[in-house]
Amino acid sequence: MMHPSTVDGADQLLEALDPEQREVAVALQGPVRVLAGAGTGKTRAITHRIAYGVACGVYNPTEVLAVTFTTRAAGEMRTRLRDLGAARVQARTFHSAALRQARYFWPKVYGGELPVLTESKLGLLGNAARRNRVATDQSTLRDLASEVEWAKVSNVRPDDYARVATARGRSVTGHDLDTVARVFATYEDVKRGQGRMDMEDVLLCAAALLAEDERVAAQVRRQYRWFVVDEFQDVSPVQVALLDLWLGGRDSLCVVGDPAQTIYSFAGANASFLLDFPKRRPGTTCVELVRNYRSTPQIVAAANLLLRGSPSAGVQLRSQQSGGPEVTFREETDEVAEAEQVAADILGILDDGTPAREVAVLFRVNAQSEALEEALAARGVPYVVRGAARFFQRPEVKQAVALLRGNARGGDRSGDDLVADTRAVLAGMGWTEQAPTGRGSARDTWESLQAIVSQAEELLAFDAEARLADFVAELDRRAAEQHAPVAEGVTLATLHAAKGLEWDVVFAVGTHEGTMPIVYAEGPAAVEEERRLLYVGMTRARRRLSVSWSLARTPGGRPSHKPSRFLTGLRPPSASDRATAEGPAARRRKGVAHCGECGKPLATTAERKVGRCEDCPASYDVELFERLRSWRVERAGQEKVPAYVVFTDLTLQAIAEVKPVDPPGLLRINGIGASKLTKYGDDVLSIITGGPVAD
């Protein structure tokens, strides 16, 4: 019988929970499944459940194992459990728990020490690839490593790999599946011959010990009687097999997850283990957490609508926050304009007092960061790239710039077409006009090289005389501006890297077809995973969410992009929608440009040049705008940079409209940050007031 003070302490733990979280906390026996929507406090619910079970005397804290997927999440869980009075509960990742058991039991069962854990597969895979006459460049080895990892966590052996991989639609760029299977088999032989094991072997060794030795299984099952597994939508077959061995037929298991956040299927994760949990374990207590404490009603409504009616639809979230601004959906002419607008918006947000660490820009692939890095650096906005190196620090980008510099200095490329010369140089690194099929390192490398090709196209559009030497100088300038170290800044991250994080303000960029969903997402299941990936990105935002896309890759480029199919029903009609509705003639108009004053499509080259209809008066001082443009051409020539690097036409038009008279007024113009104010502020103010410009 529990002491009254123990009962009071346990009940106090429940007071901090909402009704659904409390339902989780008091379900201490039998199998339990919790479907926890984004931002619904799942960690709070499961840590209080464990602490409540300990406080009630149902759980011995040393007999509880809480399992999650990252060391960060495990550390957060341990901290919360300690604060709740359950400090002796073990919270570990699958790999950490398995490695601890394998190191303890291996010598007792097999004699000798456990094989040495290798930090990276690449060296061993390089050996295996050479034996099979397969290329050993870093991109190929990384792709092979990813495929070996998928096979092993999916319990697929080398002999079965080609058959199973074919059925699952797997691929490795440039190699047939039989070749991959041979490399996989050789890798296993090389690894065993060197007395080594990889991270997947950790799980397999622990499972083998429990399956093959009843004494080991009995000891582990005496040690741990109660299990909680977080992020259960991400478990792989080998992790489920290990969990079943830990349980040994018992039902003392609570699993928590959100099928709408399944974004790692390509790496072996399988949400069916979460969805079918009640079928596999009769008598399961099922609870749904639907109260979202993170985001405003506007953000939650958009996230719900994104999944509504789709196979990915999960729990229907209900925001518990007060109202906020509407989610914004914005279409830009090209990716540079999109990045410039996002950077300008961020500058305004920071000026209004939001800390830089509370702002994030999320994108589908790493190569999309370059335009954003450029736009933020030009405004003096600090930023950090999460989960990847900054664009110009990536190995393939460094190599590409070095090759371009060598060709420029040696005169190997002396043609009249900068873009053709750039493509020819990068072709030596494997760049092709057509992107590689499928995901992987080869695709990532191509995306980075394609971004460099796009920069060459961008430069040539603004300077028809530009050559390789000019382009290398432009790349060096960008690299110098983007390499400044920062202690804190705006977060730039892929949607995958954003999982588990949150910010006050989120910009989801590049949401056009071909990028969202990604072009190599083939088949309904792959496309649905892309929808869930966007859902994860949108639900990272607490107070403000902006979703944007562009019509073209580069300024002046053909507007071939279309808004993502996932935004249908979420966003209002855009300029490109209206142009399409007007018929084929409107669609043929270059850039689908519209008047900046009345909004009508621009019909002539002259109108597109000035950005307004011939009969629409400009809202800005045209004479001042032309003076500013003349100064910009001269200044760009002095600095040997494209004119737009100094100021874009839109920024000059804003200056000519507002006519600021002091530095603070200039800073309020989109496109002007602290660094540009320092470099150009005095000149611009002199032009506005009619004074002389300094030499």
C-alpha positions, 0 to 999 in steps of 0.5 A, a space after each residue: 500500500 502506497 504512503 499518502 505522501 507518495 500518492 499526493 506526489 504522484 497526483 501532482 505530476 498529473 496536474 501539469 498535463 492536459 486530458 490526453 497527456 494525462 490519459 497517456 500518463 496513467 496508462 501504466 500497464 499493457 501495450 500503449 500506442 500514442 499518436 502525437 501530432 506535431 507540437 503536442 507535448 509528446 515528450 512531456 507526456 511520456 516522461 510524466 508517464 514514466 515519472 508517475 509510474 515510478 512515483 506510484 511504485 508500479 515501476 522500479 526506475 532501474 527496470 525502465 528503458 526509454 529509447 529514442 533516435 538521437 543523443 540530443 533527444 535522449 539527453 533531453 529525456 534524461 534531464 526531464 526525468 531527473 527533474 521529475 524525480 526519476 533520475 535512475 531511469 535509463 534513456 538511450 538511443 537504440 544504438 547506445 543501448 545495443 552497444 552497451 549490451 553487446 560489449 558486456 555479453 560478447 566476451 562471455 558468449 563468444 570469448 574475446 572482445 567485441 569487434 572494433 566499431 568503425 567510425 566510417 564505412 568509406 574506407 572499407 567500402 573503398 577496398 570492396 569497391 576496388 576489388 569489384 572494379 567500381 569507382 571509388 570517388 567520394 560521391 559513389 562511396 557515400 551512395 554505396 554506404 547509404 545503400 548498405 545501411 538501408 539493406 542491413 537495417 531492413 534485414 536484407 542480406 547481400 545474396 537477397 539484395 538485388 531481388 529485394 532492391 528491385 522490388 522496393 525500387 531502390 537504385 544507386 546512380 551509375 551502378 546496376 543492383 547486381 554490382 551493388 550486391 557484389 560490393 555489399 558482399 565484399 564489404 562484409 568480408 573485408 570488415 570481418 577480415 579486419 575484425 571490425 563492425 559498423 553501426 548496423 552491426 551493433 544492432 545485429 550483434 545485440 539481436 544475435 546475442 539475445 536470440 542465440 543465448 537464453 542466458 543473455 536474453 533472461 538477464 536482459 529481460 530481468 534488467 528491463 521490464 518496462 519500455 518506452 520508444 519515442 519516434 516509433 514511426 522511424 523504426 526499422 525492421 532490425 530495431 523492431 526485431 531487437 525490441 521484440 527480443 528485449 520484450 520476450 513476449 511481454 506487453 510492457 511497451 509504450 510507443 509514441 510517434 506521428 505517421 505524418 512525420 515519417 520522412 526517412 522511409 528511404 533509409 529504412 524507416 517503416 511507419 507501418 510498425 506504428 500504424 499497425 501496432 494495435 493489430 500486432 498487439 491486441 488490447 492496446 490502449 490508443 491515445 491521440 495527442 491533438 492539442 498543439 502548443 507550438 504554433 498559431 491557429 493560422 499555421 496549424 490550419 495550413 498544416 492540417 489542410 496540407 494533409 487533409 484527404 491525403 494518405 498522409 493524414 494523421 491527427 487533426 491538430 488544434 492550436 492552443 495559442 492565440 491568433 497570429 498573422 496569416 500564413 503568407 504564400 509568395 511567388 517570385 520571378 526567379 530564385 535570386 529574387 526569392 532569396 532577396 525578398 526573404 533576406 529583406 523580410 528577415 532584416 525587417 524582422 530582426 530590426 523589429 526585435 526578433 533574435 536571429 536564432 529564432 528565424 529559420 529558412 528551410 529548403 529541400 536540398 543543400 544547394 538551395 542555400 547559396 542564393 540565400 547565403 548571398 542575399 543574407 551576407 549582402 545585408 550583413 545578416 548573420 546566419 548558420 547552416 545546419 546539417 551541412 557546410 556552407 555552400 563555398 565550403 563544400 568539397 565539390 564546390 571548392 574543387 569546382 572553383 579551383 578548376 574554374 580558376 585554373 582554366 581562367 589563369 591558363 587560358 584553357 577556356 577562351 570562348 565567348 560564352 561564359 556559360 558554355 565554358 563553365 559547363 565544359 569545365 564542370 563536365 570534368 567533375 561529372 556535371 551533365 545537363 540532365 540530373 542523375 536519377 535517384 537520391 544520394 551523394 551523386 545527386 547532391 554533388 550535381 545540385 551544387 555544380 548546377 548551382 554554379 552553372 546557374 550563377 554563371 548564367 546569372 552573371 552573363 545576364 547582367 554582363 554580356 562581356 563576362 568571361 571565366 576570370 570575371 566569374 571566378 572573381 565573382 565566386 571569390 567575392 561571394 565566398 569571402 562574404 559568406 565565410 564570415 564566422 558567426 556566433 549566432 544567426 539565422 538558421 539555414 537548413 534542409 527540411 530533413 535537418 529541421 526535424 525536431 526543431 522549432 523557431 518563431 519565424 520560418 520561411 519555407 522556400 523553393 516550393 515549386 514542382 521538381 523541388 517539392 516534390 523533388 523530381 526523383 520522387 517517383 510513385 505515390 509513396 515517394 510523393 507522399 513522403 515529400 508532402 510529409 516533409 513539407 508538413 514537418 517544415 511548416 509545423 516548425 514555425 511558432 508565430 509566423 510562416 512564409 511559403 514561397 516559390 519562384 518561376 525561374 531558376 535565374 534572373 531572365 530565365 524561362 519561367 518553367 517552374 510551377 507552384 508545388 501541387 501540395 499548395 493547391 487549396 492552401 494558397 491564393 491565386 498567383 500572378 502565374 495562375 492569372 496569366 495561365 487563365 488568360 490563355 496561350 498568348 499570355 503564357 508566351 509573354 516573357 517572364 509573365 511580368 506584370 505592371 508594378 502600378 496596376 498589376 496588368 501583364 506587361 505586353 512590350 519589351 519597353 514596358 518590361 524594362 521599366 516595370 510598368 505600363 506605358 500609360 501608368 505613371 510611376 509611383 517613384 521619382 523617375 529622374 532620381 531613379 535614372 540618376 541612381 542607375 547611372 551612379 550604380 553602373 559607374 560604381 559597379 565598374 569600379 568594384 568589378 561586380 555586376 550592377 545588381 550586386 550594388 543594388 537591384 532595380 527594385 531597391 533603387 525604385 524604393 529609394 526613389 519613391 521614399 527619398 530617405 534623408 538620413 541613414 536610418 531612413 535608408 536602412 528601412 529600405 528593403 535591400 539595404 543592410 548595415 554593410 551596404 549602408 556603410 559602403 554606399 549610404 553617403 553616395 545615395 544620400 548625396 544623389 537624393 539631395 542633389 549634392 556631389 558624390 565622393 570619388 
